Amino acid sequence: MTEGTEQSTPEPRYIVRIGEDETPYTSREEALAYAKEQSREVRGPVIVDSESERSSYRYVGGELAQFVMETRR
């Protein structure tokens, strides 16, 4: 292996929260699809948070119930 060509695992940019359980994702699309799917199955909201985008998605019953994006001043 050539030095400097190692593939590092990308850090999770999205956290899916179901109750106290947290599942990290690097892909926005995968995180939102998982949250939407799980929100049909669980009682209560499923939250997707992104520190890098300063955004939060809240799914209830398979539907997006709330989207919040913090803006910089």
N, CA, C and O atoms as a printed pandas DataFrame, in Angstrom:
     atom_number atom_name residue_name chain_id  residue_number  x_coord  y_coord  z_coord
0              1         N          MET        A               1    0.849   -1.178    0.000
1              2        CA          MET        A               1    0.000    0.000    0.000
2              3         C          MET        A               1    0.892    1.238    0.000
3              4         O          MET        A               1    1.882    1.299    0.728
4              5         N          THR        A               2    0.543    2.199   -0.801
5              6        CA          THR        A               2    1.303    3.433   -0.892
6              7         C          THR        A               2    0.925    4.360    0.258
7              8         O          THR        A               2   -0.249    4.501    0.602
8              9         N          GLU        A               3    1.919    4.973    0.829
9             10        CA          GLU        A               3    1.681    5.877    1.953
10            11         C          GLU        A               3    0.783    7.039    1.529
11            12         O          GLU        A               3    0.965    7.618    0.458
12            13         N          GLY        A               4   -0.183    7.371    2.377
13            14        CA          GLY        A               4   -1.066    8.486    2.104
14            15         C          GLY        A               4   -2.290    8.143    1.268
15            16         O          GLY        A               4   -3.082    9.029    0.946
16            17         N          THR        A               5   -2.462    6.858    0.906
17            18        CA          THR        A               5   -3.626    6.487    0.091
18            19         C          THR        A               5   -4.692    5.760    0.890
19            20         O          THR        A               5   -5.666    5.258    0.329
20            21         N          GLU        A               6   -4.507    5.704    2.188
21            22        CA          GLU        A               6   -5.501    5.032    3.029
22            23         C          GLU        A               6   -6.839    5.759    2.962
23            24         O          GLU        A               6   -6.902    6.988    2.985
24            25         N          GLN        A               7   -7.891    4.979    2.880
25            26        CA          GLN        A               7   -9.242    5.532    2.885
26            27         C          GLN        A               7   -9.700    5.659    4.334
27            28         O          GLN        A               7   -9.767    4.660    5.050
28            29         N          SER        A               8  -10.007    6.848    4.762
29            30        CA          SER        A               8  -10.524    7.023    6.110
30            31         C          SER        A               8  -12.047    6.954    6.058
31            32         O          SER        A               8  -12.665    7.342    5.067
32            33         N          THR        A               9  -12.633    6.462    7.125
33            34        CA          THR        A               9  -14.082    6.388    7.207
34            35         C          THR        A               9  -14.627    7.786    7.457
35            36         O          THR        A               9  -14.207    8.458    8.399
36            37         N          PRO        A              10  -15.572    8.232    6.607
37            38        CA          PRO        A              10  -16.115    9.579    6.817
38            39         C          PRO        A              10  -16.858    9.674    8.153
39            40         O          PRO        A              10  -17.513    8.726    8.587
40            41         N          GLU        A              11  -16.742   10.815    8.777
41            42        CA          GLU        A              11  -17.456   11.026   10.031
42            43         C          GLU        A              11  -18.939   11.182    9.766
43            44         O          GLU        A              11  -19.328   11.780    8.764
44            45         N          PRO        A              12  -19.776   10.652   10.652
45            46        CA          PRO        A              12  -21.214   10.820   10.462
46            47         C          PRO        A              12  -21.605   12.293   10.526
47            48         O          PRO        A              12  -21.180   13.025   11.421
48            49         N          ARG        A              13  -22.406   12.707    9.578
49            50        CA          ARG        A              13  -22.866   14.090    9.541
50            51         C          ARG        A              13  -24.304   14.194   10.015
51            52         O          ARG        A              13  -24.787   15.285   10.315
52            53         N          TYR        A              14  -24.992   13.053   10.083
53            54        CA          TYR        A              14  -26.408   13.035   10.450
54            55         C          TYR        A              14  -26.617   12.012   11.559
55            56         O          TYR        A              14  -26.070   10.910   11.514
56            57         N          ILE        A              15  -27.410   12.386   12.547
57            58        CA          ILE        A              15  -27.747   11.482   13.644
58            59         C          ILE        A              15  -29.261   11.297   13.639
59            60         O          ILE        A              15  -30.018   12.264   13.728
60            61         N          VAL        A              16  -29.693   10.033   13.533
61            62        CA          VAL        A              16  -31.123    9.710   13.608
62            63         C          VAL        A              16  -31.407    9.301   15.041
63            64         O          VAL        A              16  -30.784    8.377   15.565
64            65         N          ARG        A              17  -32.350    9.990   15.679
65            66        CA          ARG        A              17  -32.698    9.715   17.075
66            67         C          ARG        A              17  -34.113    9.167   17.170
67            68         O          ARG        A              17  -35.077    9.776   16.706
68            69         N          ILE        A              18  -34.202    7.994   17.790
69            70        CA          ILE        A              18  -35.493    7.375   18.074
70            71         C          ILE        A              18  -35.503    7.111   19.573
71            72         O          ILE        A              18  -34.857    6.175   20.046
72            73         N          GLY        A              19  -36.225    7.923   20.311
73            74        CA          GLY        A              19  -36.163    7.835   21.766
74            75         C          GLY        A              19  -34.744    8.152   22.210
75            76         O          GLY        A              19  -34.220    9.225   21.909
76            77         N          GLU        A              20  -34.120    7.216   22.928
77            78        CA          GLU        A              20  -32.748    7.418   23.393
78            79         C          GLU        A              20  -31.721    6.783   22.461
79            80         O          GLU        A              20  -30.517    6.944   22.665
80            81         N          ASP        A              21  -32.187    6.059   21.437
81            82        CA          ASP        A              21  -31.283    5.406   20.489
82            83         C          ASP        A              21  -30.822    6.393   19.422
83            84         O          ASP        A              21  -31.611    7.197   18.925
84            85         N          GLU        A              22  -29.533    6.325   19.073
85            86        CA          GLU        A              22  -28.963    7.187   18.053
86            87         C          GLU        A              22  -28.263    6.328   17.006
87            88         O          GLU        A              22  -27.508    5.417   17.345
88            89         N          THR        A              23  -28.523    6.628   15.717
89            90        CA          THR        A              23  -27.881    5.924   14.618
90            91         C          THR        A              23  -27.207    6.959   13.722
91            92         O          THR        A              23  -27.879    7.838   13.183
92            93         N          PRO        A              24  -25.868    6.863   13.553
93            94        CA          PRO        A              24  -25.161    7.841   12.724
94            95         C          PRO        A              24  -25.220    7.483   11.240
95            96         O          PRO        A              24  -25.227    6.306   10.878
96            97         N          TYR        A              25  -25.262    8.496   10.396
97            98        CA          TYR        A              25  -25.241    8.331    8.938
98            99         C          TYR        A              25  -24.320    9.384    8.345
99           100         O          TYR        A              25  -24.202   10.486    8.882
100          101         N          THR        A              26  -23.672    9.050    7.245
101          102        CA          THR        A              26  -22.871   10.029    6.512
102          103         C          THR        A              26  -23.667   10.622    5.358
103          104         O          THR        A              26  -23.341   11.704    4.869
104          105         N          SER        A              27  -24.713    9.918    4.920
105          106        CA          SER        A              27  -25.525   10.375    3.798
106          107         C          SER        A              27  -26.856   10.962    4.272
107          108         O          SER        A              27  -27.583   10.326    5.036
108          109         N          ARG        A              28  -27.167   12.157    3.823
109          110        CA          ARG        A              28  -28.436   12.820    4.165
110          111         C          ARG        A              28  -29.610   11.994    3.664
111          112         O          ARG        A              28  -30.576   11.779    4.396
112          113         N          GLU        A              29  -29.534   11.527    2.411
113          114        CA          GLU        A              29  -30.624   10.763    1.809
114          115         C          GLU        A              29  -30.917    9.486    2.597
115          116         O          GLU        A              29  -32.078    9.158    2.841
116          117         N          GLU        A              30  -29.869    8.769    2.995
117          118        CA          GLU        A              30  -30.054    7.535    3.760
118          119         C          GLU        A              30  -30.647    7.821    5.138
119          120         O          GLU        A              30  -31.532    7.101    5.598
120          121         N          ALA        A              31  -30.160    8.868    5.790
121          122        CA          ALA        A              31  -30.663    9.225    7.121
122          123         C          ALA        A              31  -32.142    9.584    7.069
123          124         O          ALA        A              31  -32.921    9.132    7.908
124          125         N          LEU        A              32  -32.536   10.404    6.078
125          126        CA          LEU        A              32  -33.934   10.826    5.978
126          127         C          LEU        A              32  -34.843    9.661    5.583
127          128         O          LEU        A              32  -35.961    9.560    6.087
128          129         N          ALA        A              33  -34.384    8.788    4.696
129          130        CA          ALA        A              33  -35.181    7.625    4.302
130          131         C          ALA        A              33  -35.396    6.691    5.495
131          132         O          ALA        A              33  -36.499    6.186    5.703
132          133         N          TYR        A              34  -34.338    6.467    6.275
133          134        CA          TYR        A              34  -34.441    5.621    7.461
134          135         C          TYR        A              34  -35.402    6.231    8.490
135          136         O          TYR        A              34  -36.225    5.527    9.076
136          137         N          ALA        A              35  -35.288    7.544    8.702
137          138        CA          ALA        A              35  -36.151    8.229    9.668
138          139         C          ALA        A              35  -37.614    8.135    9.249
139          140         O          ALA        A              35  -38.488    7.863   10.072
140          141         N          LYS        A              36  -37.869    8.360    7.978
141          142        CA          LYS        A              36  -39.241    8.299    7.464
142          143         C          LYS        A              36  -39.819    6.894    7.650
143          144         O          LYS        A              36  -40.953    6.732    8.102
144          145         N          GLU        A              37  -39.030    5.890    7.297
145          146        CA          GLU        A              37  -39.466    4.500    7.436
146          147         C          GLU        A              37  -39.731    4.141    8.897
147          148         O          GLU        A              37  -40.764    3.556    9.223
148          149         N          GLN        A              38  -38.800    4.492    9.765
149          150        CA          GLN        A              38  -38.930    4.147   11.179
150          151         C          GLN        A              38  -40.080    4.892   11.845
151          152         O          GLN        A              38  -40.692    4.367   12.775
152          153         N          SER        A              39  -40.383    6.095   11.391
153          154        CA          SER        A              39  -41.457    6.873   12.008
154          155         C          SER        A              39  -42.829    6.238   11.776
155          156         O          SER        A              39  -43.782    6.522   12.501
156          157         N          ARG        A              40  -42.920    5.382   10.768
157          158        CA          ARG        A              40  -44.168    4.633   10.548
158          159         C          ARG        A              40  -44.327    3.517   11.571
159          160         O          ARG        A              40  -45.442    3.105   11.892
160          161         N          GLU        A              41  -43.192    3.030   12.080
161          162        CA          GLU        A              41  -43.173    1.868   12.963
162          163         C          GLU        A              41  -43.230    2.211   14.448
163          164         O          GLU        A              41  -43.790    1.455   15.242
164          165         N          VAL        A              42  -42.654    3.346   14.820
165          166        CA          VAL        A              42  -42.524    3.670   16.248
166          167         C          VAL        A              42  -43.577    4.681   16.678
167          168         O          VAL        A              42  -44.144    5.423   15.876
168          169         N          ARG        A              43  -43.802    4.670   17.962
169          170        CA          ARG        A              43  -44.697    5.663   18.539
170          171         C          ARG        A              43  -43.850    6.856   18.956
171          172         O          ARG        A              43  -42.886    6.707   19.707
172          173         N          GLY        A              44  -44.201    8.011   18.481
173          174        CA          GLY        A              44  -43.418    9.205   18.793
174          175         C          GLY        A              44  -42.595    9.632   17.607
175          176         O          GLY        A              44  -42.559    8.942   16.587
176          177         N          PRO        A              45  -41.930   10.768   17.730
177          178        CA          PRO        A              45  -41.183   11.327   16.604
178          179         C          PRO        A              45  -39.831   10.650   16.386
179          180         O          PRO        A              45  -39.248   10.071   17.302
180          181         N          VAL        A              46  -39.359   10.741   15.161
181          182        CA          VAL        A              46  -38.002   10.334   14.805
182          183         C          VAL        A              46  -37.303   11.607   14.332
183          184         O          VAL        A              46  -37.791   12.297   13.437
184          185         N          ILE        A              47  -36.165   11.911   14.937
185          186        CA          ILE        A              47  -35.456   13.166   14.695
186          187         C          ILE        A              47  -34.163   12.897   13.924
187          188         O          ILE        A              47  -33.439   11.950   14.231
188          189         N          VAL        A              48  -33.878   13.726   12.929
189          190        CA          VAL        A              48  -32.592   13.691   12.229
190          191         C          VAL        A              48  -31.933   15.040   12.464
191          192         O          VAL        A              48  -32.480   16.079   12.094
192          193         N          ASP        A              49  -30.746   15.022   13.087
193          194        CA          ASP        A              49  -30.006   16.248   13.353
194          195         C          ASP        A              49  -28.718   16.257   12.546
195          196         O          ASP        A              49  -28.081   15.221   12.353
196          197         N          SER        A              50  -28.346   17.443   12.077
197          198        CA          SER        A              50  -27.087   17.632   11.369
198          199         C          SER        A              50  -26.390   18.864   11.922
199          200         O          SER        A              50  -26.866   19.988   11.759
200          201         N          GLU        A              51  -25.259   18.641   12.575
201          202        CA          GLU        A              51  -24.474   19.757   13.102
202          203         C          GLU        A              51  -23.874   20.567   11.955
203          204         O          GLU        A              51  -23.850   21.797   12.006
204          205         N          SER        A              52  -23.389   19.876   10.919
205          206        CA          SER        A              52  -22.700   20.566    9.835
206          207         C          SER        A              52  -23.635   21.468    9.037
207          208         O          SER        A              52  -23.222   22.529    8.567
208          209         N          GLU        A              53  -24.894   21.054    8.881
209          210        CA          GLU        A              53  -25.859   21.868    8.144
210          211         C          GLU        A              53  -26.717   22.725    9.071
211          212         O          GLU        A              53  -27.513   23.545    8.613
212          213         N          ARG        A              54  -26.545   22.527   10.379
213          214        CA          ARG        A              54  -27.344   23.241   11.382
214          215         C          ARG        A              54  -28.838   23.068   11.101
215          216         O          ARG        A              54  -29.601   24.034   11.088
216          217         N          SER        A              55  -29.231   21.816   10.878
217          218        CA          SER        A              55  -30.627   21.547   10.559
218          219         C          SER        A              55  -31.144   20.374   11.376
219          220         O          SER        A              55  -30.379   19.565   11.899
220          221         N          SER        A              56  -32.470   20.309   11.468
221          222        CA          SER        A              56  -33.144   19.242   12.192
222          223         C          SER        A              56  -34.436   18.902   11.461
223          224         O          SER        A              56  -35.197   19.786   11.066
224          225         N          TYR        A              57  -34.667   17.605   11.292
225          226        CA          TYR        A              57  -35.885   17.105   10.650
226          227         C          TYR        A              57  -36.631   16.265   11.674
227          228         O          TYR        A              57  -36.010   15.530   12.442
228          229         N          ARG        A              58  -37.949   16.363   11.696
229          230        CA          ARG        A              58  -38.766   15.600   12.631
230          231         C          ARG        A              58  -39.846   14.873   11.833
231          232         O          ARG        A              58  -40.673   15.503   11.174
232          233         N          TYR        A              59  -39.829   13.539   11.898
233          234        CA          TYR        A              59  -40.806   12.713   11.196
234          235         C          TYR        A              59  -41.779   12.086   12.179
235          236         O          TYR        A              59  -41.384   11.622   13.249
236          237         N          VAL        A              60  -43.059   12.075   11.808
237          238        CA          VAL        A              60  -44.101   11.432   12.606
238          239         C          VAL        A              60  -45.022   10.709   11.630
239          240         O          VAL        A              60  -45.507   11.310   10.671
240          241         N          GLY        A              61  -45.265    9.420   11.870
241          242        CA          GLY        A              61  -46.183    8.652   11.032
242          243         C          GLY        A              61  -45.794    8.590    9.571
243          244         O          GLY        A              61  -46.664    8.543    8.702
244          245         N          GLY        A              62  -44.508    8.590    9.285
245          246        CA          GLY        A              62  -44.031    8.491    7.917
246          247         C          GLY        A              62  -44.008    9.795    7.151
247          248         O          GLY        A              62  -43.719    9.803    5.954
248          249         N          GLU        A              63  -44.306   10.901    7.818
249          250        CA          GLU        A              63  -44.351   12.207    7.164
250          251         C          GLU        A              63  -43.433   13.198    7.875
251          252         O          GLU        A              63  -43.240   13.127    9.089
252          253         N          LEU        A              64  -42.873   14.119    7.098
253          254        CA          LEU        A              64  -42.075   15.188    7.681
254          255         C          LEU        A              64  -43.011   16.141    8.416
255          256         O          LEU        A              64  -43.877   16.769    7.806
256          257         N          ALA        A              65  -42.831   16.242    9.721
257          258        CA          ALA        A              65  -43.709   17.079   10.541
258          259         C          ALA        A              65  -43.095   18.454   10.800
259          260         O          ALA        A              65  -43.811   19.437   10.992
260          261         N          GLN        A              66  -41.739   18.516   10.802
261          262        CA          GLN        A              66  -41.076   19.781   11.093
262          263         C          GLN        A              66  -39.675   19.787   10.512
263          264         O          GLN        A              66  -38.966   18.782   10.563
264          265         N          PHE        A              67  -39.282   20.925    9.961
265          266        CA          PHE        A              67  -37.920   21.132    9.475
266          267         C          PHE        A              67  -37.444   22.462   10.053
267          268         O          PHE        A              67  -38.127   23.478    9.923
268          269         N          VAL        A              68  -36.276   22.454   10.688
269          270        CA          VAL        A              68  -35.718   23.667   11.278
270          271         C          VAL        A              68  -34.295   23.818   10.776
271          272         O          VAL        A              68  -33.503   22.878   10.843
272          273         N          MET        A              69  -33.969   25.009   10.269
273          274        CA          MET        A              69  -32.605   25.305    9.853
274          275         C          MET        A              69  -32.163   26.589   10.539
275          276         O          MET        A              69  -32.806   27.630   10.411
276          277         N          GLU        A              70  -31.061   26.499   11.264
277          278        CA          GLU        A              70  -30.508   27.688   11.900
278          279         C          GLU        A              70  -29.728   28.477   10.861
279          280         O          GLU        A              70  -28.981   27.906   10.066
280          281         N          THR        A              71  -29.902   29.770   10.872
281          282        CA          THR        A              71  -29.155   30.612    9.945
282          283         C          THR        A              71  -28.132   31.436   10.706
283          284         O          THR        A              71  -28.313   31.768   11.877
284          285         N          ARG        A              72  -27.085   31.747   10.029
285          286        CA          ARG        A              72  -26.035   32.576   10.642
286          287         C          ARG        A              72  -26.335   34.032   10.366
287          288         O          ARG        A              72  -26.930   34.367    9.342
288          289         N          ARG        A              73  -25.931   34.883   11.263
289          290        CA          ARG        A              73  -26.144   36.321   11.083
290          291         C          ARG        A              73  -24.880   37.004   10.709
291          292         O          ARG        A              73  -24.868   38.220   10.517
